[in-house]
Amino acid sequence: MSTDQSSWPSLAEDHILLKFHARLPKIIEEAGHSDIWGVKLSTAEPPEFSTLIILQKYLRSTSNDLEKSVVNLTKTLKWRKEFGLDKKKEQGTEEEEDFGPDFDGLGYVTKVGKDNGRDDIVTWNVYGAVKDLKKPFGDLQRFLRWRIGLMEKAISYLHLEKATIPIHDSSSTATETNNIDIYKIDQIHLYGGVSFLRMDPLVKSASKATIEIFQNHYPELLLRKFFVQVPLIMSWMFTAISLFVSVETSKKFQVISYPTNLAKELGNPNDIPKELGGNGPDLKMLQQRLEGKI
């Protein structure tokens, strides 16, 4: 991990970020765990850059409420330990869990180039690929392991453990330029071929559980969420979904009825499939490109 803080803004001794860092030993001791999003939280002085990145995200998610941030991070570390998310890393094995054909074609992770020279990491959920709802959604815990695994894979491409660009204060005095957090992910849900007449109870249960976990344990990681191929008449449903998330999260939601309009919102058309308005190959090949397999 990098301990070079040359690009991090100067912090006063009583800065809330340093106060949060001072609480880390007790947080880690209580949780019995210190790994999160590819970063092993460090109590070393001076604070490690990657550790400050994680702490700043938690502070932003609570509008700089230190006590809430401490509670939330503790809960997340406990949850990660109980869920076994970091076991493979701790054991030195990084192989992805194989969920079998029930999840084939249901989710992908790709990157989309931006005009600023950076890449946005994107997760794709292809709900139209589901032919038998009982297969991916019938076992809720199995589905959650798969969906969380997709999110963890996407986060790994943010390379938080090697971060060198800071996340500045989200205070009212921060300027728009230095307030940007580049460590976020676009989420895209494709609904082509999905019936909107009635939400299946299995899907409803899986969606509710996923939203709760992401809200509680993945703060400040969502850049934008697109609901694509949604019939115009059903747009109200996604307005209803926004009632179950925070106001800040709901502001990031965007419904797109015509799939070819998606490319206009994302970036480099060569990183977006043709059927979604781009010039690129299908999602499977785009993921293989990100993985360095082609």
C-alpha positions in Angstrom: 0.0 0.0 0.0 1.1 3.5 -0.6 1.9 5.8 2.3 2.7 8.8 0.1 0.3 11.5 1.0 1.9 14.2 -1.2 -1.4 14.8 -3.0 -3.6 14.7 0.0 -4.6 18.2 1.4 -3.0 19.3 4.6 -5.0 18.2 7.6 -5.2 20.1 10.9 -4.5 18.1 14.0 -8.2 18.3 15.0 -9.5 17.4 11.5 -12.4 15.0 11.6 -10.6 12.6 9.3 -7.7 12.3 11.7 -10.1 11.9 14.6 -11.8 9.0 12.7 -8.4 7.4 12.1 -7.6 7.7 15.8 -10.7 5.6 16.5 -9.6 2.8 14.1 -7.8 0.6 16.7 -11.0 0.2 18.7 -13.1 -0.2 15.6 -10.9 -3.0 14.2 -10.7 -4.7 17.7 -14.5 -4.7 18.1 -15.1 -5.9 14.5 -12.3 -8.5 14.5 -11.7 -7.6 10.9 -9.8 -4.9 9.0 -10.3 -5.7 5.3 -12.7 -3.7 3.1 -12.8 -3.2 -0.7 -9.3 -4.5 -1.3 -7.8 -2.3 1.5 -6.5 -3.5 4.8 -7.2 -0.6 7.2 -4.1 0.5 8.9 -3.7 2.2 12.3 -0.2 3.3 11.4 1.0 6.9 11.7 1.1 8.8 9.5 -2.2 7.4 8.1 -1.9 5.3 5.0 -3.5 6.9 1.9 -5.8 4.0 1.1 -7.1 3.9 4.7 -7.9 7.7 4.4 -9.8 7.0 1.2 -12.1 4.5 3.0 -12.6 6.7 6.1 -13.4 9.7 3.9 -16.2 7.8 2.1 -17.8 6.9 5.4 -17.6 10.5 6.6 -19.2 11.7 3.3 -22.0 9.2 3.7 -22.9 10.7 7.1 -22.3 14.4 6.2 -19.2 14.3 8.5 -21.0 12.8 11.5 -18.1 11.1 13.2 -20.1 8.9 15.6 -22.4 7.6 12.8 -19.3 6.9 10.7 -17.7 4.9 13.4 -20.8 2.9 14.0 -21.4 2.3 10.2 -17.8 1.2 9.5 -17.8 -1.1 12.5 -21.0 -2.8 11.3 -19.6 -3.2 7.8 -16.4 -4.8 9.0 -18.4 -7.2 11.2 -20.7 -8.0 8.3 -17.8 -8.6 5.9 -16.3 -11.0 8.4 -19.6 -12.9 9.0 -20.3 -13.0 5.2 -16.8 -14.3 4.6 -16.1 -11.8 1.8 -12.3 -11.5 2.5 -11.6 -15.2 3.3 -10.1 -16.0 -0.1 -7.8 -13.0 0.1 -6.7 -13.9 3.6 -6.0 -17.5 2.4 -4.1 -16.2 -0.6 -6.6 -17.5 -3.1 -8.4 -15.0 -5.3 -10.4 -17.3 -7.6 -14.0 -16.2 -8.3 -16.8 -18.4 -7.0 -18.5 -20.4 -9.7 -22.2 -20.1 -9.5 -22.9 -22.3 -12.5 -25.2 -21.8 -15.5 -28.1 -20.3 -13.5 -26.3 -16.9 -13.5 -24.7 -17.1 -17.0 -25.3 -13.8 -18.8 -27.0 -12.1 -15.9 -24.2 -9.8 -14.8 -21.0 -8.2 -16.2 -18.3 -5.7 -15.2 -16.8 -3.4 -17.9 -15.2 0.0 -18.2 -16.2 3.0 -20.3 -13.6 5.6 -21.3 -14.3 9.3 -20.5 -13.2 12.5 -22.2 -11.1 13.3 -19.1 -8.9 10.3 -19.8 -10.2 8.2 -16.9 -12.4 5.1 -17.1 -15.7 4.6 -15.4 -16.2 1.1 -14.0 -19.7 -0.2 -14.8 -21.7 -3.1 -13.5 -24.5 -4.5 -15.8 -27.5 -6.5 -14.6 -29.2 -8.2 -17.6 -32.6 -9.1 -16.2 -33.9 -10.1 -19.6 -31.4 -13.0 -19.6 -33.4 -14.7 -16.8 -35.6 -17.4 -18.3 -36.5 -19.2 -15.0 -36.8 -16.9 -12.0 -36.4 -19.7 -9.5 -32.9 -20.5 -10.7 -31.1 -17.2 -9.8 -33.7 -15.9 -7.3 -35.0 -19.0 -5.6 -32.2 -19.2 -3.1 -31.9 -15.7 -1.7 -28.5 -16.2 0.0 -27.0 -17.7 -3.1 -28.3 -14.7 -5.2 -26.9 -12.3 -2.7 -23.5 -14.0 -2.8 -23.5 -13.6 -6.6 -24.7 -10.0 -6.6 -22.3 -8.9 -3.9 -19.5 -10.8 -5.7 -20.3 -8.7 -8.9 -20.0 -5.5 -6.8 -16.8 -6.6 -5.2 -15.3 -7.4 -8.6 -16.2 -4.0 -9.9 -14.7 -2.3 -6.8 -11.5 -4.2 -7.4 -11.0 -2.3 -10.6 -11.1 1.0 -8.7 -7.7 -0.1 -7.2 -8.4 1.7 -3.9 -5.4 0.0 -2.4 -3.2 1.9 -4.9 -5.1 5.2 -4.7 -3.1 8.4 -5.1 -5.9 11.0 -5.7 -7.6 12.1 -2.5 -11.3 12.5 -1.7 -11.6 16.0 -0.3 -14.0 17.2 2.3 -17.7 17.3 1.4 -18.2 20.5 3.4 -20.0 23.5 2.1 -16.7 25.4 1.7 -15.2 22.8 -0.7 -15.3 23.8 -4.3 -16.9 21.7 -7.0 -13.5 21.0 -8.5 -11.8 19.6 -5.4 -14.9 17.9 -4.1 -14.9 15.2 -6.8 -14.8 11.5 -5.8 -13.4 9.5 -8.7 -13.8 6.2 -6.9 -17.4 5.3 -7.8 -19.2 2.9 -10.1 -22.0 3.1 -12.7 -24.8 0.5 -12.3 -26.9 -0.4 -15.3 -30.0 -2.5 -15.2 -31.2 -3.8 -18.6 -34.9 -4.8 -18.6 -35.3 -5.9 -22.3 -37.7 -8.8 -22.4 -38.9 -8.4 -18.8 -42.6 -8.3 -18.1 -43.6 -5.3 -15.9 -47.1 -6.5 -15.3 -46.2 -7.9 -11.9 -43.1 -8.1 -9.8 -42.4 -11.7 -8.8 -42.1 -12.2 -5.0 -38.7 -13.8 -5.5 -37.4 -10.8 -7.4 -39.0 -8.4 -5.0 -37.3 -10.1 -2.0 -33.9 -10.2 -3.7 -34.1 -6.6 -4.8 -35.1 -5.4 -1.3 -32.2 -7.4 0.4 -29.7 -6.1 -2.2 -30.7 -2.5 -1.7 -30.4 -2.8 2.0 -26.9 -4.3 1.9 -25.6 -1.8 -0.6 -27.1 1.1 1.4 -25.6 -0.2 4.7 -22.2 -1.5 3.5 -21.2 0.2 0.2 -21.5 3.9 1.0 -20.3 6.5 -1.6 -19.7 4.0 -4.3 -22.6 4.7 -6.6 -21.9 7.2 -9.4 -25.1 6.7 -11.4 -27.8 4.0 -11.7 -29.6 3.6 -15.1 -32.8 1.6 -15.6 -32.8 0.8 -19.3 -35.5 -0.5 -21.6 -38.3 0.5 -19.2 -41.6 1.1 -20.9 -42.6 4.7 -20.7 -45.8 3.8 -19.0 -43.9 2.0 -16.2 -41.5 4.8 -15.3 -43.6 5.5 -12.2 -42.3 2.2 -10.7 -38.8 3.5 -10.5 -40.0 6.6 -8.9 -41.5 4.3 -6.2 -38.2 2.5 -5.8 -36.6 5.8 -4.9 -38.7 5.9 -1.8 -36.6 3.0 -0.3 -33.2 4.7 -0.7 -31.7 8.0 0.5 -32.5 11.2 -1.2 -28.9 11.5 -2.4 -29.0 8.0 -3.9 -32.3 8.6 -5.7 -30.8 11.7 -7.4 -28.5 9.3 -9.2 -31.3 7.3 -10.7 -32.1 7.7 -14.4 -34.8 5.8 -16.4 -34.0 5.3 -20.1 -36.8 3.8 -22.2 -34.9 3.5 -25.6 -31.7 1.4 -25.2 -29.8 3.2 -27.9 -29.9 6.4 -25.8 -27.7 4.9 -23.2 -24.4 5.5 -25.0 -25.0 9.2 -25.0 -24.9 9.1 -21.2 -21.9 6.9 -20.7 -18.9 7.9 -22.8 -16.7 6.2 -25.4 -19.0 4.4 -27.8 -16.3 1.8 -28.4 -16.9 0.6 -24.8 -20.6 0.2 -25.3 -22.5 -2.6 -27.2 -24.0 -1.6 -30.5 -27.5 -2.5 -29.3 -27.2 0.1 -26.6 -26.1 2.9 -29.0 -22.3 2.2 -29.1 -19.8 0.7 -31.5 -18.4 -2.0 -29.3 -18.9 -5.7 -29.0 -21.3 -7.5 -26.6 -21.0 -7.3 -22.8 -19.2 -10.6 -22.5 -16.4 -9.5 -24.8 -16.2 -6.1 -23.1 -15.7 -7.8 -19.7 -13.0 -10.1 -21.2 -11.3 -6.9 -22.5 -11.3 -5.5 -19.0 -10.0 -8.7 -17.6 -7.2 -8.7 -20.2 -8.3 -11.9 -21.7 -8.6 -10.5 -25.3 
